[in-house]
Amino acid sequence: MLLSILLYLQVALLPGGIFNVSGASTASTTNYLLVKKGYVMSYDGVQGKANWVAWTLTARDIGDVPRSNRFRQDEDLPRQFKRIDADDYKYSGYDRGHLCNSEDRSSSSFLNAETFLMSNMIPQSPELNRGPWERLEAYCRKLAKRGQKLTIYAGGIGVVDKIGNEVVIPKYCWKVVISPEKSWYLLFPNSHDLHPNWQTFAISKSTLEKMTGLRFP
């Protein structure tokens, strides 16, 4: 009975009260649990991509340290796992899109640098990464600066193509934002023709759970 409770806690709750939406664990190759200082993730060591990344955001996380811009491999991953290199994106036409974004971890140089690990990147069209995706990130920081604590999940699903060392380009990029007042569930096409307003991409929780296979709080 005690063992069952401990296993449930490992599956359900992660540092910061983040819910383990896929039941990730260090025993899995395709659903590997990786806990960083500034965020947590589930990583697929076969495909070389994050299944999801989650973090909390408060006003204290937002500072004025400069962007690291040092994109590099994630050395915390097991050696047998597929790792993505920054050069895999060269000449692809896709941005190295942050899941946990840089400005959400601008309170310290270490935490900011951690967001530039390639395990935290996803190929995104420039129109998405610099458009509604970025506008949503800015809105979340606005809420945090007003005193709200947010819990955020992000990832990608589907396959459009591959770049570099077989890096998967997701068909959709999704994000969940949970605040004390409201929750948003969003699904963005990873395309070049997008409405600038991020709110137009809102869908229901049940629809996003069905599409991702994840269970959100």
C-alpha positions, 0 to 999 in steps of 0.5 A: 500500500505504501509503495503504491502511494509513493509511486502515485506521488512520483507519477502525479506531482513534480517539483513546484506542484507541477502535475506529471501529465504523462506519468514520465519516469526515469525508467522510460526511454520514450517518456523520460522524466528530467527535472531541471532547476527551472523546469521539468520535462518528459523526453523521448530518447528515441526521437530526440524531442521533448514530449512536454515541458512544464514550469511555474511563472511568478514575478520573481522569475522575471528579471533583467539578465541578458539572453544567454543565446548559447544553444547547446546539447543537453548533457543531462540526458542518458548517453544512449538517448538521441540528442539534438544539436543546434546545427541541426536547424541550419538552413531549415527555415525553422526557428529553434523555438523555446518551450520554456522561454528565455524571458520566463527565466530571466532572474538569473544567468544560470536559469536563463542559460538552462532554457537554451538547452536543445532538449527544450527546443522545438522546430517552429515556423518563424511566423508562429515563434515570433507571432502568436506564440511570442504574444502569449508568452508576453501575456503570461509575464504580464499576468505574473507581474500582476501577482499571479502564479501560473503553471505552464505546459508546452509541447508539439504533436504530429509530424510535418517533416524532419530536418538535420539529424532527423529532428521532427517538425511538429504539425502543431504546437500546443500550450496550457496556461493555468492561472488562479483566475482562468485556464487556457488550452491552445493548439497552434498550427506550425505553419506560415499563415497564422492569425496574430491573436493567440486567443483564436487558437483556444480549444477545449481541455478535453480536445487537447487531452485527446489529441496529445494523450496527456491528462492536464490538471 
